[in-house]
Amino acid sequence: MTASLLGVLLAAGAGTRMGRPKALIRDATGVPWVVEGFRMLRAAGCDRVVIVLGAEADAARALVPADADVAIAADWALGLSASLRAGLEFAAGTHTDAVLVSLVDLAGLPPAVGRRVVDAAGSAPGAERHASLARAVFDGRPGHPVLIGRDHWSAVATEVSGDAGAGAYLARHDAVRVECGDLSAGLDRDR
């Protein structure tokens, strides 16, 4: 059986600096950011994508592509950690070996970034996807997407809190750092 990869797009926050939930934002051509993030994850090699919603979930759900799954982070107000836990909980109910996690406010991120992270995780010495950890870095600055193998989901979900993601966990467990600065600046949009 071929190892599968689940894309997890975190889009649950209220977007307070943006003035509204980022899951409701559209680009200059009218394409919702949730659609852009979904397309990037699929083009990066994800067999399936789940979009994690929270703030104004009902309105945001209307923008989600029909072939995407949706998970609701009921405790989204606790921060990024709640969204990540909801995505990992959804993943635990699938047969996937790893998740590729991205953020909705990385609109315009090229799929090549995600593919590079996935490829690097698979080519690490002794790598098996279920045990892999890898993250995009942009000119040395940690960013997204992040690949987390199934073996790490429980520990990551237990450790994250507040508005922090898995960065500390990834650093302590020597996640493969995948330089992607030649492909993108990897900057999120807050305003």
N, C-alpha and C positions, 0 to 999 in steps of 0.2 A: 504494500500500500504506500502510495506517495505521501510524504509528510505534507500536512496542510498548514496554511498560514492565515490567521485571522487579523484583519485590520481593525483597529480600535480608534475611532475618531472622538476625541474628548471635546464636547460642545455643550456642557451643562451650565457653565457659569453665567452670572448676571451681566457681565461686561460693564461693570460700573464705570471704568475709565472711558469706555466706548460710548456709554450713555444708553445702552440696551444690550440684551443678550447677543453674543456674536453668532449664535446659531440662526439669528434672524437677518444677518447682514448679507447683502448681495454685492458682487463686484460691479465695476463701472458698466459692464454689459448686461447686468441683471441676473447673472448666475449666482445662486446662493452659495455662500462659503461652505455649507455642509455638502453641497454637490461637488464643489472643487476638491474638498478633502477626500470624499468618497472616491472620486475618479483617480486622484493621485494614489491612494492606497491600492485600488484595483490594478492600476497600471504598474505599480511597484511589485506586483506579484501576489497580492492577497487573494485567496480563493473566495473569501466572504468578508464583509465589512459590517461592523456594528457601530452605530452612532449613539453616543451617550448624551442624553438630553437631561435637562433639569429645569432651570429658570424658563418660564413660558413654554414648557414642553409641548403643550397642545398646538400652539402657533408654530413652533419649530418643526413639529412632526409633519406638518403640511408641506415643508420644503425638502424633506428627506426623500431620496430616490426610492422608487417602489421596490427595487431589489436589494435594498439595504435593510439590515436588522436594526431595531431600536432597543436600547436599554435605558431605563430611567434611574437617575441618581436622585432618590427621594431626599437625601441629605446634602444636595448640591451646595447649599449655603456654607457648608463646612470647608469648602475649597476644593482644589485640584485633587486632593487625595480621595475625596468621596467619589469623584468621577472615575478615577483610575480603579478604585475598588469595584465600582459597578461594572466597568468594562471587563475586569478580570473575573468577576463573578459570572458574567455572561459567558466568557470564554471557557470557564470550568465546566459548563454544561454542554460543551461541544467536544469534538474529537480532534481538535487542532493541537499541534505541537508547540506553537509559539504565537505570540501576538506582535504586531507591528503597530506601535502607538504613535499617533500624531495629534496635533492640536488644530482646531477649527480656524484659529486665527493665523495660520500659516498659508493663507490663500496665495496661490501662485507658486508654491513649492513644487519643483519639477519632480516627476516620478523617478528620475534617475537617482535622486538622493535616496529614496526608499529602496530602490534596487541595489544601490551600493551597500547600504547597511545590511540588507538581507544576504547579499553575496559574501560580504566580509564575515558575517556570523557563521555562514556555512563553510567558509574556508579556513577558519581558525583551527590551529592544531588540535586534533582530537574532538572537533566540534560535532555534536549531535544537536539538532535544532531544539529539542526539548530541554536541553541544558544550557543553551546559548544566552549570552547577554551582549548586546552591541548598541551603540548610540552614535548618531551623527554628531560631528563637531564641525564648527565653521570657523576657520582660522584659529583653531584651538579652543574655541568657546563651545561648551556642551549645549546641545539642542535636541531637536526632534527631526525625524522619528527615532524611536527607541524599540529595539527588538528584545522581548523578554520570553525566554523559554518556559514551558510549563513547570519545570522543576522549581522555578523561582516564584511562581504566582502567589502561593500562600504566604511566603515570607515577606514579599513586597507588600501585599495587602495588609498584613499585620503591622508592618513598620511605618507606612506612610501616614502622615497626619497633617491637618490644616491645609494650607495652600501650597504645600510642597509635594512634589512627585517623588519619583524613585531615584533621584540623582545621588543621594548619599549611599543608597544600597548599591547602585551601579558602580560607584567609585570604590567602595569597599570590596566588591567582588570582581574587580578588574575587568569590567565590561570592555569589549573591544571598542576602541575609539576610532571612528571612521571619518576621516577628514573629507568634508564635502564643500569646503569654501570655494572651490573652483566651479561649483555648480549653482550655488545660491548663497545669499547672505544669511539665510535661515532665521530672519528676524520676524517675530510675531507682531501683529498689529493691535495696538491698544487704543488708538485714537483715530 
